[in-house]
Amino acid sequence: MAFKTCVTLAESSPAKLNVLLKTTLKRSDYIEIRFDFMEPNKIPIALNLVKKYLNRCVCTLRPRLDKGKFSGSEKNRISILKLIAEYNPYLLDVEYNTIRKNSALHQYLKKTKTDLLISWHDFAKTPNISYLKTTRKKMAKFSKNVKIVTTARSIKDTLSILSLYKSRNDTNLIAFAMGDYGRMSRILCTQLGSPYTYVSLGKPVAPGQFSLDEIKSIFELKQ
């Protein structure tokens, strides 16, 4: 089974982001742009600079509540998400808690026809499997693209999150666990049906994240 990678870029400079996108897309299938690492007034500049690459980009604007860097008001964050949607990226990552509380945002995004990736993170633990399945079902009402990420405290936690792939229905599921115990799930998810796995260019942006070089070396062994 072929594997695909999505490199997380967390840059504060639009110019540097543009240069990194160009070079990294030669080596990775997709890029996740963490726009929350950028000052809000620089985001429109960045979008214009990188618009020709956005068809291979997952755009993210994480609030502090979800361990992101965006510290402005929620109203401001929503307006930036709407702006990003206008550029029609490959996927626009919107948190489940954001979309379920904001029907106006959901309606707006539906009109732009931007493909949404509905994401949900648990930074403390891995809930039981029935809770995970229920959450996935609720998330799938907003998009066929669903991302569920938990924190693994044991191998059992890792097996719980990976068991979500047993009954995916019609969703494009991305499910794995963070932390040392969860590292293997970042590899195994691509073998179980995840469209790609998230990697870094060297310094992990999330706990347990492999670098692009490491993951390529692992998959070359398999081939």
N, C-alpha and C positions, 0 to 999 in steps of 0.2 A: 504494500500500500504506500502511495506517495505521501510524503509529509510536506507541510508548508509552514513557513515561519512568518511571524509578524514582529518586527523590531520596534521596541518602544523608544521613542525619541522625546526627551524632556528638555527642550532648549528654551532659553529666555530671549534669544536673538533671532528675529525673522531671517536675517541674512545667513546666519550659521545653519538654521533649520533648512533653508533652501539648498545649501551646499551638501549637507548631510543626506538629505532626501535623494539627491541626484546620485550620490555614490552608493548609498545603502540599497536602493532599489535594484542595483545591478546584482546584489547578492541575496536579497530577501524578497519573498513574494509580496508582502504587505508591510506597511509601516503604521504603527499607532502614534499619532501626534498628541502629546499631552499638552494641550493649549493652556492648562491651568498653571504651567510653569512660566508662562509669559505674562507680562503686564497687559491688562485688558485693552489698553489703547494701541498695543502693538499687534493684536490679533488680526484686525482688518488688513494691515500691511502684509502680514505673513500669508493670509489667505490669498491675496492677489499675487504674491510672489510664487506660491507653490500650487496654484490652481490646476496646472496641467498634470500634476502628479496625484491629485486627490482621488482619482478613480481607483487608486490602489492604497488609499489611506483610511484608517479607522480614526475618526476624530473624537477626542475626549476632553471634557472640561470638568474635572473632578472638584467638588466642593470639599472643604476641610472635614465636614461630617463623614465623608467617605475617604479619608486620608489623602485628599487632594490638596493642592496649593492655592486654589481659588478662594480669596478671602473677601471678595466684594459681596454686595447684596444678592439675594436669590433672584430678585427682579432683573438685575443686571446680567446675571449668569444666564437666565432664560432668554434674554434678548440676544446674547452672544450665541447661544445654541441655535436660535432661529437664523442668525446670520450665517453660521457655518452650514446649516441645512440648505441655504440658497446656493451654495457652491457644489451641492450634490456629491459628497464624498462617497467612497465605497460603502462605508458604514458610519453612522453617527451614533456613538455610544451614549445612551441616556440611562441614568440610574432608574431602577424600578420604582423606588420611593418618590422620585421626581415626577415620573410620568403618571403614576396612579393618583397623585395629589393634584395634578394640573391638567384637567381635561382640555382647556383652551390650548395648551402647548401641544397636546396630542393631536387635536384637530388641525392645528397649523402645520405640524410636521407631515401629517397625512396629505395635505394639499401640495406640499413641496415634492412629494413622491420620493423623498430620501429614504433609503433603507435604514431602519433603526436596528441597533444592537441593544437590547434591554439587559442591563447588568445589575447584579446583586452580589454584594460582598459581605462576608462575616469575618471580621478581623480578629475575633477572639477564639472561635471554635468551629467545629463542624456539627451542625444540628443532625438529628436523626433522619433516616432516609425518608420516612413518610412526610416530614416537614419539608425536606428538599423537593420531593415530588410535587407536593401541593404548591410550593412556591414557583416551581417551574411552570406548572399549569396556569397559574395566575399571570405570570410574566408573558406566556405565549399568546395571551389575548391582545397584547400590544404589538407583537412582532413575531415572525417565525425565527428570528435570530435571537438566541438567548444565551447569556453568559452568567454562570453561577460559580463563584470562587469562595472557598472557605479556608479556614486555617486548620491544618492537620496537627494534632497533638500525639497521634499514634498511627500505625499502619492501618488500623481498623478505620480511622477517619478517612484515610486516602481511599480505601476500598469502598467506603460509603459514597463518596462523591463520584467515583468512577462508575458505580453501579447505576447512576442516572442514565448512562448510555444504553442500558438494557431496553428501555422503553422510551425512545425519543419521539415517537409519533412523527409529526411533520416538521419538527423544529430543527434548525441548524444549531446544535448544542455545542457550546464551549464550556466545559466543566473541569476544574482541576482544583488542587489545594495548594495554599502557600506554606512556606516554612520548610525546614529540613525534611520532615516526614513526608511532605507533599511533593518533593522534587520529582519523584518518579512519575507522579501523575501528569506532570508537564510534558513528559515523553509519551506516556501511554495514551493520553487523550487523543493524540493524532492517529493512533492505531485503532481507536474505538469509534472514531467518527467525527472528531473535532475538525473543523475546516483548516485550522492552523494552531500553532502554539506561540505564546509570547516569549520573546527573548530580548536580551540587551546587547549593546555594542561592547560591553565589557563590565561596566559597573551596574549591578542589579538595580532596577527601579522599584522592584517589589521583592519581598522575602522569598528566597529560593529560586529566583529566576536564573536560568542558564544564559550564557552569552551565545551569540550567533555562531561563533567558532566552535564552542563546546557542543552545541546541539548538532551542528553539521558533522562533527567528528563522530558522534554517537551513531547517527543515522548512516554514515558511510560504513561503519562496522557491520551494520545490519545488511547493507547491500552487498 
